[in-house]
Amino acid sequence: MIDNTFPEVRWGRDPGRLARRAIGAVAGSKPGAWLIRQCTPLDRWLLERSGGRLTIFGPMAVPLLLLTTTGRKSGQRRQIPLAYMREGDRLYLVGSNFGQAHHPAWVLNLIADPNAWVTMGGKEIPVRATEVVGEERDRAYQKFVDYINNYDTYRHRAAREIKVFALTRR
């Protein structure tokens, strides 16, 4: 029997709705988003060294994974830590890019080649990304907003439709 589930991994504990609202307000601000972008290389390093078990953003209670894509121009493996939401045997990712006007590079990489990998729970798992649209996209995006409200800020700040992807094991 093939196991299509992803490991349950979370560093830290959920601080509760009130704390998540405060965290979302800071992360949704332009200075907060800038600070998180500056910390991303350190977080990537920690996620890589711990096999996706530890993250500097763990105390913020956002579930994170390490996504590895194939660079659409270079053909090289590219890694980025990303928040995700789980639904059954699927993981959802949003290309919010902190509300910036352009899509993040990983989104463009997944469009060019939907075969990727996630590292979580000490395991690198091959996945296939599918862009979700319409009602499914709206529902999945709302899961992020309901969990931590900075995603609502990003949605309104970005001058584009933010792409949402579902990941399944391959």
N, C-alpha and C positions, 0 to 999 in steps of 0.2 A: 504494500500500500504506500502511495506517495503522500508525504506530508506537505500540504500546500499552505500551512500556517507559517506565520512569522513569529520569532521569539518575542516573548513579553519582556521588554527591557525598559526600565525607567530608573534613572539615577535621581535620588531624592524622592520626595513625596509631593503629592498635589497639595499646594498650600491653601486651597479653597478659593471659592469664587471671588471674594472680596480682594484677596491678595493678587489673584490673577488679573482683576480689573486694574489694580494699581500698576502691576508689571506691564500690562498692555498699554496703559497710558504713557508710561515712560518709553517703552519700545516703539510705540506709534509716533512719538515726537521725532522731529528731524534730528535733534541732538542724540536722542536715544538710539535711533536707527543707525546714525553715524558711528556711535560707540560700539554697537553690536557688530557692524561691518569691520571695525578695526580689530575686534577680538576674534573674528572668524578664523584667521590663520592659526591662532593658538588653539582654538577649539578643534580645528581640523587635525592638528598635531596630536592632541590628547585623544581624540576619537580613533585615529589611526593606531596609536601606541597601545590603546586599551582594547582594540578589536571591537569598537563600537559600544563599550560598556560604560565609559565615563565621558562627561562633557562639562565644560566650565559653566554651561547654561543649565545644568541639571537642577540647581536650586530654584530656577525660575519655573520648574515643573513642566516645561514644554518637552514632549517626547521628541528625541532627535535620533537621526540615523546618519550614516555617511553614505552619500550617493556617489557612485563612480560611473561616469559616462565616457564615451569615446568622443574626443574633440572632433568637431565636424570639419575643421580645417587642418589640424595637425595630425589627426589619427591617434593621438596619445591619450592615455587614460587621464581623466580629470576628476578630482574628488572635491565634494563640498558637503559640509554638514547642513542638514535641513530638518525642519520640523515636519512631522507627519501626523496624520490621523488614521486610525485603523477602523476597518469595517469588514468583518468576516475574514476572508482570505485575501483581502486587498488592503493596500496602503495608499493613502492619498497624499499628494504633494501639491503645493501651490507656488506658482512662479511670481510671487508678489514683488520680489526684489526691493523690499522695504518701501514700496510705493513709488519707486523711481519710474521715469517715463519709458524706459526700455526693458525688454525681457532679459532675465539673467542668462548667462551663457549656457547653463545646464539645460534650460528649456530648449534653446536652439539645437543643442547637441541631441536631446531626446527626439526632437522632430526629425533630425537627420538620421538617427539610428536609435530606435526604441529599445534595443537590447542594452541593459545596464546591469549594475550590481548594487546591492545595499549591504552595508556592514552594520550588524546589530547583534548584540549578545555574543560577541566573539566569533561570529560566523559571517563569511562573505557569501551572499545569496544571489544567484543570477535571477534577474527580473526582466519583465517586458513591460514597457510603459505604453499606456494608451491615453491619449488626450480625451478628456470627457467634456461633453458639451451639453447645452440645454438644461433641462431640469436636474439631471444628475450632477452637472457642474455646479449649479446653484446650490443644491443640497449639500454637496461635499464642501464647497467653500463656506457655507453657513456653519458647518461643524467647526471649522477653524475660528470663525468669528465668535461662535458660542463659547468656545473654550477660552480664547484670549482675544480681547476686543481690538488689539492693534491691527488685526487683519481687516477690520471694517475701515479703519483709518487709511490703510494702504489702498483699499479698493477705491476710496474717494480721491486719494491723492494721485494715483496713477492715471495718466491720460491714455489708457489702453484697457482692453479687457484682459484681466489676469488669467493666465492659462492654468488649468488644473489637470493633473495626471493621476491615473490609477495604476498602481504597480501590482503585478501578479508574478508569482514564481514561474520560471521557465525551466 
